[in-house]
Amino acid sequence: MPVITNHPTGVDEYIARQPENVQPLLHHIRQVIREAAPQAEERIGYAMPAYYLNGFLVSFSAWKRHIGFYPRTPAMDAIPDLAAYGGTKGSVHFPLNKPIPYDLISRLVKLRLAENLET
């Protein structure tokens, strides 16, 4: 008997399930990640869009009041721009009522890519 799941099967489906006002933001984040790491494999991990190249790079998710971005790297502590955003260890929360810092997302993806290619 197959396992029934409500998880999206791809990033397009994940984005399509989000509120209409959030979808353009998620499409742009996806584009920024693809431009910063064009060889990365895109898939769903932990029910959210995730990117891999030589291991995990980053993932993102939509929440009621923010977009969660998950670079999961200790180097986050050394990026002063992140202090303006909330989050948890290994994540950044970009509030939906403020502009999304796409340039910062690109920098974080490139940082993670460099970390993964060093190993």
Backbone as a printed PyTorch tensor [residue, N CA C, xyz], in Angstrom:
tensor([[[  0.8490,  -1.1770,   0.0000],
         [  0.0000,   0.0000,   0.0000],
         [  0.8960,   1.2430,   0.0000]],

        [[  0.6760,   2.2000,  -0.9020],
         [  1.5350,   3.3920,  -0.9570],
         [  1.3080,   4.3030,   0.2550]],

        [[  2.3510,   5.0110,   0.5890],
         [  2.2640,   5.9890,   1.6590],
         [  1.6110,   7.2420,   1.0900]],

        [[  0.5810,   7.7310,   1.7580],
         [ -0.1070,   8.9420,   1.2920],
         [  0.5030,  10.1270,   2.0150]],

        [[  0.8970,  11.1130,   1.2490],
         [  1.5310,  12.3000,   1.8250],
         [  0.9250,  13.5510,   1.2180]],

        [[  0.9420,  14.6040,   1.9580],
         [  0.4390,  15.8750,   1.4660],
         [  1.5870,  16.8000,   1.0780]],

        [[  2.8000,  16.2690,   1.0740],
         [  3.9620,  17.0770,   0.7200],
         [  3.9820,  17.3420,  -0.7820]],

        [[  4.4290,  18.5270,  -1.1660],
         [  4.5390,  18.8070,  -2.6040],
         [  5.5910,  17.9080,  -3.2350]],

        [[  5.4170,  17.6070,  -4.4990],
         [  6.3640,  16.7380,  -5.1880],
         [  7.4410,  17.5180,  -5.9270]],

        [[  7.2650,  18.8250,  -6.0480],
         [  8.2540,  19.6540,  -6.7220],
         [  8.1330,  21.1000,  -6.2890]],

        [[  9.1040,  21.9090,  -6.6870],
         [  9.1400,  23.3080,  -6.2790],
         [  7.9920,  24.0870,  -6.9060]],

        [[  7.6480,  23.7950,  -8.1510],
         [  6.5110,  24.4810,  -8.7700],
         [  5.2320,  24.2520,  -7.9620]],

        [[  5.0180,  23.0210,  -7.5500],
         [  3.8330,  22.7060,  -6.7540],
         [  3.8920,  23.4030,  -5.3920]],

        [[  5.0700,  23.4090,  -4.7720],
         [  5.2160,  24.0820,  -3.4770],
         [  4.8060,  25.5550,  -3.5980]],

        [[  5.3520,  26.2350,  -4.5980],
         [  5.0630,  27.6610,  -4.7730],
         [  3.5840,  27.8770,  -5.0930]],

        [[  3.0140,  27.0230,  -5.9210],
         [  1.6060,  27.1640,  -6.3000],
         [  0.6700,  27.0140,  -5.1040]],

        [[  1.0830,  26.3220,  -4.0860],
         [  0.2610,  26.1280,  -2.8840],
         [  0.2930,  27.3300,  -1.9350]],

        [[  1.1720,  28.2730,  -2.1790],
         [  1.3240,  29.4140,  -1.2820],
         [  0.3500,  30.5320,  -1.6710]],

        [[  0.1050,  31.4610,  -0.7510],
         [ -0.7820,  32.5880,  -1.0750],
         [ -0.2870,  33.3410,  -2.3150]],

        [[ -1.2310,  33.8570,  -3.0850],
         [ -0.8840,  34.5230,  -4.3470],
         [  0.0890,  35.6770,  -4.1580]],

        [[ -0.0200,  36.4210,  -3.0570],
         [  0.8760,  37.5570,  -2.8510],
         [  2.3010,  37.1240,  -2.5190]],

        [[  2.4960,  35.8830,  -2.1020],
         [  3.8280,  35.3840,  -1.7320],
         [  4.5060,  34.6700,  -2.9080]],

        [[  3.7170,  34.1570,  -3.8220],
         [  4.2720,  33.3870,  -4.9350],
         [  5.3440,  34.1290,  -5.7300]],

        [[  5.1600,  35.4170,  -6.0910],
         [  6.2170,  36.1100,  -6.8420],
         [  7.5250,  36.2070,  -6.0500]],

        [[  7.4360,  36.3720,  -4.7490],
         [  8.6420,  36.4330,  -3.9090],
         [  9.3820,  35.1060,  -3.9480]],

        [[  8.6320,  34.0170,  -3.8620],
         [  9.2470,  32.6860,  -3.8880],
         [  9.8560,  32.3890,  -5.2560]],

        [[  9.1750,  32.7950,  -6.3220],
         [  9.7410,  32.6090,  -7.6700],
         [ 11.0620,  33.3700,  -7.7930]],

        [[ 11.1030,  34.5890,  -7.2530],
         [ 12.3230,  35.3930,  -7.3440],
         [ 13.4360,  34.7630,  -6.5100]],

        [[ 13.1360,  34.2810,  -5.3290],
         [ 14.1460,  33.5950,  -4.5100],
         [ 14.6920,  32.3810,  -5.2540]],

        [[ 13.7940,  31.6260,  -5.8610],
         [ 14.2110,  30.4580,  -6.6510],
         [ 15.1640,  30.8770,  -7.7660]],

        [[ 14.8230,  31.9530,  -8.4590],
         [ 15.6660,  32.4480,  -9.5490],
         [ 17.0390,  32.8750,  -9.0270]],

        [[ 17.0620,  33.5740,  -7.9110],
         [ 18.3330,  34.0240,  -7.3250],
         [ 19.2100,  32.8230,  -6.9720]],

        [[ 18.6110,  31.7980,  -6.3900],
         [ 19.3780,  30.6000,  -6.0290],
         [ 19.9240,  29.9310,  -7.2800]],

        [[ 19.0920,  29.7930,  -8.3010],
         [ 19.5340,  29.1480,  -9.5460],
         [ 20.6500,  29.9330, -10.2290]],

        [[ 20.6000,  31.2550, -10.1510],
         [ 21.6600,  32.0710, -10.7510],
         [ 22.9550,  31.9690,  -9.9570]],

        [[ 22.8590,  31.8880,  -8.6380],
         [ 24.0570,  31.8150,  -7.8000],
         [ 24.6820,  30.4200,  -7.8200]],

        [[ 23.8760,  29.4000,  -8.0370],
         [ 24.3740,  28.0200,  -8.0480],
         [ 23.6620,  27.2450,  -9.1570]],

        [[ 23.9950,  27.5450, -10.4170],
         [ 23.2550,  26.9550, -11.5400],
         [ 23.3430,  25.4300, -11.6350]],

        [[ 24.3870,  24.8290, -11.0900],
         [ 24.5270,  23.3760, -11.1690],
         [ 23.8230,  22.6550, -10.0230]],

        [[ 23.2670,  23.4030,  -9.0790],
         [ 22.6390,  22.7790,  -7.9150],
         [ 21.3960,  21.9890,  -8.3220]],

        [[ 21.2020,  20.8840,  -7.6500],
         [ 20.0080,  20.0670,  -7.8550],
         [ 18.8810,  20.6260,  -6.9980]],

        [[ 17.7460,  20.8070,  -7.6130],
         [ 16.5730,  21.3380,  -6.9280],
         [ 15.6340,  20.1790,  -6.6010]],

        [[ 15.1900,  20.1360,  -5.3490],
         [ 14.2420,  19.1020,  -4.9490],
         [ 13.4750,  19.5510,  -3.7150]],

        [[ 12.5480,  18.7420,  -3.2810],
         [ 11.8230,  19.0050,  -2.0540],
         [ 12.5060,  18.2220,  -0.9400]],

        [[ 12.8250,  18.9150,   0.1370],
         [ 13.4030,  18.2990,   1.3220],
         [ 12.7180,  18.8680,   2.5500]],

        [[ 12.2810,  18.0070,   3.4240],
         [ 11.5230,  18.4490,   4.6040],
         [ 10.3200,  19.3020,   4.1910]],

        [[  9.6810,  18.9080,   3.1020],
         [  8.4650,  19.5420,   2.5700],
         [  8.6680,  20.9790,   2.1130]],

        [[  9.9060,  21.3550,   1.7570],
         [ 10.1700,  22.6980,   1.2430],
         [ 11.2290,  22.6270,   0.1510]],

        [[ 11.3180,  23.6600,  -0.6930],
         [ 12.3410,  23.6780,  -1.7400],
         [ 13.7420,  23.6350,  -1.1230]],

        [[ 14.5650,  22.7590,  -1.6670],
         [ 15.9290,  22.6000,  -1.1730],
         [ 16.8710,  22.4210,  -2.3590]],

        [[ 18.1170,  22.8390,  -2.1660],
         [ 19.1110,  22.8190,  -3.2380],
         [ 20.3650,  22.1150,  -2.7330]],

        [[ 20.9270,  21.2710,  -3.6140],
         [ 22.0590,  20.4350,  -3.2370],
         [ 23.1390,  20.4900,  -4.3120]],

        [[ 24.3730,  20.5720,  -3.8740],
         [ 25.5430,  20.4110,  -4.7290],
         [ 26.6910,  20.0660,  -3.8040]],

        [[ 27.2090,  18.8760,  -3.9370],
         [ 28.1940,  18.3690,  -2.9700],
         [ 27.6090,  18.4190,  -1.5620]],

        [[ 26.3520,  18.0950,  -1.4340],
         [ 25.6450,  18.1490,  -0.1610],
         [ 24.6360,  19.2850,  -0.1530]],

        [[ 24.0120,  19.4700,   0.9990],
         [ 22.9870,  20.4950,   1.1530],
         [ 23.5690,  21.8890,   0.9780]],

        [[ 22.8580,  22.7460,   0.2310],
         [ 23.2310,  24.1590,   0.0880],
         [ 22.2950,  25.0240,   0.9270]],

        [[ 21.0660,  25.1830,   0.4560],
         [ 20.0910,  26.0440,   1.1230],
         [ 18.6860,  25.5050,   0.8800]],

        [[ 17.7500,  26.0110,   1.6640],
         [ 16.3380,  25.7560,   1.4140],
         [ 15.5530,  26.9910,   1.8410]],

        [[ 14.2890,  27.0350,   1.4480],
         [ 13.4420,  28.1530,   1.8560],
         [ 12.0140,  27.6740,   2.0600]],

        [[ 11.2460,  28.4590,   2.8100],
         [  9.8520,  28.1090,   3.0620],
         [  9.0380,  29.3640,   3.3230]],

        [[  7.7590,  29.2800,   3.0100],
         [  6.8460,  30.3920,   3.2360],
         [  6.1120,  30.1680,   4.5510]],

        [[  6.0200,  31.2250,   5.3290],
         [  5.3000,  31.2110,   6.5930],
         [  4.2810,  32.3370,   6.5630]],

        [[  3.4770,  32.4120,   7.5820],
         [  2.4020,  33.4060,   7.6180],
         [  2.9380,  34.8310,   7.5400]],

        [[  4.0240,  35.1290,   8.2530],
         [  4.5500,  36.5000,   8.3240],
         [  5.9680,  36.6660,   7.7750]],

        [[  6.5850,  35.5790,   7.3440],
         [  7.9590,  35.6870,   6.8430],
         [  8.2730,  34.5560,   5.8770]],

        [[  9.4000,  34.7200,   5.2140],
         [  9.9730,  33.6440,   4.4150],
         [ 11.1950,  33.1610,   5.1690]],

        [[ 11.2140,  31.8850,   5.4540],
         [ 12.3640,  31.2840,   6.1190],
         [ 13.4000,  30.8980,   5.0850]],

        [[ 14.6350,  31.2460,   5.3600],
         [ 15.7400,  30.8930,   4.4740],
         [ 16.7530,  30.1430,   5.3230]],

        [[ 17.1820,  28.9820,   4.8560],
         [ 17.9710,  28.0690,   5.6730],
         [ 19.3170,  27.7330,   5.0280]],

        [[ 20.3370,  28.5470,   5.2850],
         [ 21.6660,  28.2280,   4.7710],
         [ 22.4500,  27.3050,   5.7110]],

        [[ 22.0170,  27.1890,   6.9450],
         [ 22.6320,  26.3140,   7.9540],
         [ 24.1520,  26.2930,   7.8860]],

        [[ 24.7670,  27.4230,   8.1650],
         [ 26.2150,  27.5100,   8.1790],
         [ 26.6890,  28.3360,   9.3660]],

        [[ 27.7610,  27.9290,  10.0260],
         [ 28.3030,  28.7420,  11.1200],
         [ 28.8000,  30.1060,  10.6420]],

        [[ 29.0920,  30.2430,   9.3580],
         [ 29.5930,  31.5040,   8.8090],
         [ 28.5490,  32.6090,   8.8660]],

        [[ 27.3040,  32.2580,   9.1620],
         [ 26.2520,  33.2710,   9.2690],
         [ 26.5930,  34.3090,  10.3340]],

        [[ 27.2790,  33.8930,  11.3680],
         [ 27.6410,  34.8110,  12.4550],
         [ 28.5520,  35.9340,  11.9800]],

        [[ 29.2520,  35.7080,  10.8850],
         [ 30.2030,  36.6970,  10.3870],
         [ 29.6000,  37.6460,   9.3490]],

        [[ 28.2970,  37.5650,   9.1240],
         [ 27.6460,  38.4130,   8.1180],
         [ 26.8130,  39.4570,   8.8450]],

        [[ 27.3230,  40.6840,   8.9410],
         [ 26.6270,  41.7180,   9.7060],
         [ 25.2210,  42.0310,   9.1900]],

        [[ 24.9810,  41.8780,   7.8850],
         [ 23.6670,  42.1850,   7.3100],
         [ 22.5490,  41.3280,   7.9000]],

        [[ 22.8940,  40.1760,   8.4280],
         [ 21.8790,  39.2750,   8.9680],
         [ 21.3080,  39.7540,  10.2970]],

        [[ 22.0180,  40.6510,  10.9590],
         [ 21.5620,  41.1530,  12.2600],
         [ 20.2150,  41.8720,  12.1600]],

        [[ 19.8740,  42.3590,  10.9840],
         [ 18.6130,  43.0780,  10.7930],
         [ 17.4080,  42.1370,  10.7150]],

        [[ 17.6520,  40.8360,  10.6660],
         [ 16.5850,  39.8630,  10.5030],
         [ 16.5720,  38.8900,  11.6740]],

        [[ 15.3900,  38.4090,  11.9870],
         [ 15.2700,  37.3790,  13.0050],
         [ 15.6250,  36.0350,  12.4200]],

        [[ 15.4970,  35.0420,  13.2430],
         [ 15.7670,  33.6910,  12.7860],
         [ 16.1840,  32.8200,  13.9400]],

        [[ 16.6400,  31.6620,  13.5970],
         [ 17.1520,  30.7210,  14.5720],
         [ 18.5370,  30.2960,  14.1230]],

        [[ 19.1700,  29.4450,  14.8800],
         [ 20.4860,  28.9590,  14.4770],
         [ 20.3580,  28.2670,  13.1140]],

        [[ 21.0350,  28.7950,  12.1320],
         [ 21.0020,  28.2070,  10.7970],
         [ 19.8870,  28.7010,   9.8980]],

        [[ 19.0830,  29.6700,  10.3830],
         [ 18.0090,  30.1850,   9.5340],
         [ 17.8990,  31.6970,   9.6570]],

        [[ 17.2880,  32.2780,   8.6440],
         [ 17.0240,  33.7120,   8.6160],
         [ 15.5450,  33.8760,   8.2830]],

        [[ 14.8850,  34.8140,   8.9480],
         [ 13.4760,  35.0890,   8.6710],
         [ 13.3540,  36.4550,   8.0130]],

        [[ 12.8940,  36.4550,   6.7570],
         [ 12.6920,  37.6870,   6.0190],
         [ 11.2190,  38.0670,   6.1230]],

        [[ 10.8890,  39.1420,   6.8600],
         [  9.4810,  39.5220,   7.0350],
         [  8.8170,  39.8540,   5.7060]],

        [[  7.5660,  39.4470,   5.5780],
         [  6.8230,  39.7010,   4.3460],
         [  6.4310,  41.1680,   4.1940]],

        [[  6.4870,  41.9310,   5.2760],
         [  6.1100,  43.3460,   5.1900],
         [  7.3110,  44.2500,   4.9060]],

        [[  8.4490,  43.6630,   4.5530],
         [  9.6420,  44.4250,   4.1780],
         [ 10.1990,  43.8480,   2.8840]],

        [[ 10.9800,  44.6320,   2.1490],
         [ 11.5700,  44.1030,   0.9090],
         [ 12.4800,  42.8990,   1.1960]],

        [[ 12.3930,  41.9030,   0.3490],
         [ 13.2400,  40.7150,   0.4790],
         [ 14.6310,  41.0780,  -0.0260]],

        [[ 15.6880,  40.8110,   0.7560],
         [ 17.0570,  41.1630,   0.3420],
         [ 17.6500,  40.0970,  -0.5890]],

        [[ 17.2710,  40.1530,  -1.8440],
         [ 17.7030,  39.1400,  -2.8030],
         [ 19.2170,  39.1050,  -2.9520]],

        [[ 19.8740,  40.2560,  -2.8430],
         [ 21.3390,  40.2680,  -2.9370],
         [ 21.9620,  39.5130,  -1.7700]],

        [[ 21.3810,  39.6200,  -0.5970],
         [ 21.8720,  38.8860,   0.5730],
         [ 21.6430,  37.3910,   0.3880]],

        [[ 20.5150,  37.0170,  -0.1610],
         [ 20.2480,  35.6010,  -0.4430],
         [ 21.2880,  35.0630,  -1.4090]],

        [[ 21.5970,  35.8220,  -2.4430],
         [ 22.6090,  35.4020,  -3.4040],
         [ 23.9650,  35.2090,  -2.7260]],

        [[ 24.3370,  36.1370,  -1.8640],
         [ 25.6100,  36.0180,  -1.1440],
         [ 25.6460,  34.7790,  -0.2590]],

        [[ 24.5380,  34.4810,   0.4030],
         [ 24.4900,  33.3000,   1.2620],
         [ 24.5860,  32.0070,   0.4520]],

        [[ 23.9270,  31.9720,  -0.6990],
         [ 24.0150,  30.7910,  -1.5550],
         [ 25.4470,  30.6020,  -2.0310]],

        [[ 26.0940,  31.6780,  -2.4570],
         [ 27.4830,  31.5810,  -2.9290],
         [ 28.4220,  31.1750,  -1.8020]],

        [[ 28.1620,  31.6490,  -0.5990],
         [ 28.9590,  31.2430,   0.5660],
         [ 28.8190,  29.7470,   0.8050]],

        [[ 27.5920,  29.2560,   0.7820],
         [ 27.3540,  27.8230,   0.9930],
         [ 27.9780,  27.0070,  -0.1260]],

        [[ 27.8900,  27.5030,  -1.3560],
         [ 28.4820,  26.8060,  -2.4790],
         [ 29.9890,  26.6850,  -2.2990]],

        [[ 30.6340,  27.7830,  -1.9160],
         [ 32.0850,  27.7640,  -1.6790],
         [ 32.4420,  26.7820,  -0.5620]],

        [[ 31.6420,  26.7640,   0.4930],
         [ 31.8870,  25.8230,   1.5920],
         [ 31.7890,  24.3810,   1.0990]],

        [[ 30.7740,  24.0840,   0.3150],
         [ 30.5850,  22.7210,  -0.1700],
         [ 31.6580,  22.3020,  -1.1730]],

        [[ 32.1310,  23.2370,  -1.9660],
         [ 33.1450,  22.8800,  -2.9670],
         [ 34.5250,  22.7430,  -2.3600]],

        [[ 34.7220,  23.2770,  -1.1410],
         [ 36.0060,  23.1060,  -0.4530],
         [ 36.1730,  21.6950,   0.0770]],

        [[ 35.0850,  20.9960,   0.3370],
         [ 35.1760,  19.6570,   0.9460],
         [ 35.3280,  18.5820,  -0.0730]]])
